[in-house]
Amino acid sequence: MLKKLLLTILAIFVIFEEWLWDMLTAAGQWLASVLNLSRFDEQLASASPLQALLVFLIPLALVTPLNIIALFLITHGGLVEGILLEIAAKLIGTLLVARIFKLVRPALLTFNWFAKLYNKIIGLLQWAHELIHDSTIYKLNVVVKKAVKNRTRIFLQYFLG
């Protein structure tokens, strides 16, 4: 019983992470195209490893003050405001990290320590997927995700031509 509960919690966490990463990566790509950032993207993609690392740390530098303000709000009676600010900071930070990481990953992986960390994280995610792959909630997620992608594609084709 406890194992099933823990696997369900793990499945929910993995599903949430997948959906959030996918949605924010797509949002970042859309935003980059709307803002015509193709030249900026090219520069990021060809950045040196040190430049890539510095750019990759920018979301952390941007979001950390928001996290501190959110914590201040929560501890000083602004529970709803603090939670909403923390959610916004998490979404903005993840969007930026996902977008930047997609562009600078090859440069970052030239750092031995980063490659080891990246491989550990990928290994943990693969392990988690293997654990939950046969669970009912994960199978339902796959069906829902496919349906949402299909509906989104149809919606975009209809409205964007």
C-alpha positions in Angstrom: 0.0 0.0 0.0 2.8 2.4 0.9 4.8 1.5 -2.2 1.7 2.2 -4.4 1.2 5.6 -2.7 4.9 6.6 -3.1 4.8 5.5 -6.7 1.7 7.5 -7.3 3.3 10.6 -5.8 6.4 10.0 -7.9 4.2 9.6 -11.0 2.4 12.9 -10.2 5.8 14.7 -9.7 7.2 13.3 -13.0 4.1 14.0 -14.9 4.0 17.6 -13.6 7.7 18.1 -14.4 7.2 16.8 -18.0 4.1 18.9 -18.7 5.6 22.1 -17.2 8.9 21.7 -19.0 7.2 20.9 -22.3 4.7 23.8 -22.0 7.3 26.3 -20.9 9.8 25.2 -23.7 7.0 25.7 -26.2 6.1 29.1 -24.7 9.8 30.1 -24.8 10.0 29.2 -28.5 6.8 31.0 -29.3 7.9 34.1 -27.3 11.3 34.0 -29.1 9.6 33.9 -32.5 7.2 36.7 -31.5 10.1 38.9 -30.3 12.2 37.9 -33.3 15.1 36.6 -31.2 16.6 34.3 -33.9 19.8 36.3 -34.0 20.1 36.2 -30.2 19.4 32.5 -30.2 22.2 32.0 -32.8 24.6 33.9 -30.6 23.6 31.9 -27.5 23.9 28.6 -29.5 27.5 29.5 -30.4 28.5 30.9 -27.0 31.7 29.7 -25.4 31.3 27.4 -22.4 32.0 30.2 -19.9 29.6 32.5 -21.7 27.0 29.7 -21.7 27.4 29.2 -18.0 27.0 32.9 -17.2 23.9 33.1 -19.4 22.5 30.0 -17.8 22.9 31.6 -14.4 20.9 34.7 -15.4 17.5 33.1 -14.6 18.7 32.3 -11.1 19.9 35.9 -10.6 16.5 37.2 -11.8 14.3 34.8 -9.9 16.1 34.7 -6.5 15.0 38.3 -5.5 11.4 37.3 -6.4 11.7 34.2 -4.2 13.0 36.3 -1.3 10.2 38.8 -1.7 7.7 35.9 -1.8 9.1 34.5 1.4 8.9 37.9 3.0 5.3 38.3 2.0 4.4 34.8 3.3 6.1 35.4 6.6 4.5 38.8 7.0 0.8 38.0 6.4 0.7 38.0 2.6 0.2 34.3 2.2 -1.8 34.4 -1.1 0.4 37.2 -2.6 3.6 35.3 -1.6 2.4 32.0 -3.0 1.3 33.7 -6.3 4.6 35.5 -6.6 6.5 32.2 -5.9 4.4 30.5 -8.6 5.1 33.3 -11.1 8.8 33.2 -10.2 8.9 29.5 -10.7 7.2 29.7 -14.1 9.4 32.5 -15.3 12.5 30.9 -14.1 11.7 27.5 -15.6 10.7 29.2 -18.9 14.0 31.0 -19.1 16.1 28.0 -17.9 14.3 25.7 -20.5 14.8 28.1 -23.3 18.4 28.9 -22.5 19.4 25.3 -21.7 18.1 24.2 -25.1 20.4 26.6 -26.8 23.6 26.3 -24.6 23.5 22.6 -23.6 26.4 21.6 -25.9 28.6 24.3 -24.4 27.6 23.5 -20.8 28.3 19.8 -21.3 31.9 20.6 -22.1 32.3 21.2 -18.3 33.1 17.9 -16.8 31.3 18.7 -13.5 28.2 19.9 -15.5 28.2 16.8 -17.7 28.3 14.5 -14.6 25.5 16.5 -12.9 23.4 16.4 -16.1 23.9 12.7 -16.5 22.9 12.1 -12.9 19.7 14.1 -13.3 18.9 12.3 -16.6 19.6 9.0 -14.9 17.3 9.8 -12.0 14.5 10.9 -14.4 14.9 7.7 -16.4 14.8 5.6 -13.2 11.6 7.5 -12.2 10.1 6.9 -15.6 10.9 3.2 -15.4 9.3 2.9 -12.0 6.1 4.6 -13.0 5.8 3.6 -16.6 3.3 0.8 -16.0 1.2 2.8 -13.4 -2.4 3.6 -14.2 -1.8 7.3 -13.6 1.1 7.5 -16.0 -0.7 5.6 -18.7 -3.6 8.0 -18.3 -1.1 10.9 -18.6 0.2 9.6 -21.9 -3.3 9.4 -23.3 -4.2 12.9 -22.1 -0.9 14.4 -23.2 -1.4 13.0 -26.7 -5.0 14.3 -26.9 -3.9 17.8 -25.7 -1.1 17.9 -28.2 -3.5 16.9 -31.0 -6.1 19.5 -29.9 -3.4 22.2 -29.6 -2.1 21.4 -33.1 -5.7 21.6 -34.5 -6.3 24.8 -32.7 -3.1 26.4 -33.9 -3.7 25.3 -37.5 -7.2 26.8 -37.4 -6.2 30.1 -35.9 -2.8 30.5 -37.4 -3.5 29.1 -40.8 
